[in-house]
Amino acid sequence: MTDIVKTVKSIMSEVLEINESQINSDSNSKNIESWDSLNHMNLIVSLEENYDVEIDEEDIPKLMSFQSLVEIIEKLKNEL
């Protein structure tokens, strides 16, 4: 498990108030009850602050799964 995967999982756990063990590659806004629109934005902001990156506004609505969040962070970190 990469550091990004661990950190995204930790942030998701904190923001969505769920146990890290409940988060896996299939986790998304449809199968995590607490992942509503407000928590989605809290998640984006927390990731941006933690990684000191800015996620493009156009991408935010597409980032509705654990896997997509990990991928965007990896992409943005590689661009630095």
N, C-alpha and C positions, 0 to 999 in steps of 0.2 A: 504494500500500500504506500503510495507516494505521500509526501508531506502535504501536497495540495489536497489530495483526497481526504486525508485525516483532518485537515483544517476546515475544509468545506463541510465535512460531516459534523464537526464540532460546532461550527457556526449555525448550521441548520438545526442542530439539536437545541441549541440555546434559544434561537429566535422562534422556532416552531414549538418549543417546549415539549420535545419528545426525546426518548432515549436514543442514543447513538446506534444502539443495536437494531433499532427499527428502520434505519436508513441503509439502503443498498442501491445497487445500480438500477433497480426498477422503481425506486421512489420518485414520485412526482406529485404535482398539485392535485391530481385526481384521487390518489390513494393515501394522502396525508390530510386528515380532516382540518388540522389547524393552518394549513397552507392556503390562506385566503389572500385577497388583494392587498390588504394592509401588511400582512406578514411577508408577502412577496416583496414589497418595497423595502421593508425592514431588512430582509435577507440581502437584497441587492446593495443597500447602503452599508450594511455590515461587511460584506465581501469587499466592496470598494475601499472602505476604510482600512480593513485588515491588510489588504494587498497593495494599497496605495495606487489603485488603478481607477479608470473611469470606464464604465460600461456604456456603450452607445445606446441612446434612447430607443433606437429601432430594434435593438437586440433584446431589450428587457422583456417584452411580452413573449418572446420565444423561449426564455429561460425557465421553463416550468418543470424541470426534472433535475434530480441530483446530477445525473450524467452531463446534462447541458451546462450546468453551473461549473462543474469541474473543467469541462472543455473550454469554456470561455475564459476562465481564470488562467488555465495553461497557455492559451493563445495570447492573452494580454501580457502575461509574465514573459513570454518568449519575445515579445515585441520590444521589451524594455532594453 
